[in-house]
Amino acid sequence: MKQFYFILFLLAVACSDKLSPEEEAYVKKIEEHRKQINEFMKSDPQSPFNFKNKVEFHELNYFEVNPKFVFTSKLYEYPEKDTVIIFGTKGEPRKTVKYGYLKFQYDTKEYKINVYESCGVEGTKYYSIWFTDKTTNKESYGVGRYLDFEKQPDPNYIYTIDFNLAYNPYCAYNPNYSCAIPSQEDYIPLEIKAGEKKFHN
């Protein structure tokens, strides 16, 4: 009889871990996105494996897709937008503005992630998110990882923070590139086991 109840317990646990149809569709979408990234990295002449001296390619490494690492947040602007220096991996200083931050909750704890504003060559503003976490330099790239961010004009716009889309900067594959190094303020004290892992083991 005890064995019977133990089997029922295992079945209950297994059922609780089952993905919903929406989550299954989301996982397939992210997996398809990763296939497209691999194809770009392998074949496109502008990829870091082909553009600045050819580098041997193998498929990128990823954590399993985890729907629990998808969050939403408004953009909270800093009242004073300080200009700060972020260093590149070749040691060069880069000026950027600490513009605001996004907030998310994981296991009842709240975290924030900074958004930086920079100017392009023609004066066009663009926005960046970079971070380190408890997987950095272990399972994920030692410099840190990035998330794409496109600022919207609506101050009440709700952004999606999807760590399954976290990716390595180009310097992770090819040393001819230099990329921004996240500062101590960009550290998230959490194991973010989502997105891209180290390329070179």
ABEGO torsion letter per residue (X at the ends): XAAAAAAAAAAAAAAAABBBAAAAAAAAAAAAAAAAAAAAAAABAABAAAABEBBBBBBBBBBBBBAAABBBBBBBBBABBBBBBBBBAAGBBBBBBBABBBBBBBGGBBBBBBBBBBBBAAGBBBBBBBBBBAABGBABBAAEBBBBBBBBABAABBBBBBAAABBBBAAAABAABBBBBBBAAABBBBBBBBEBBBABX
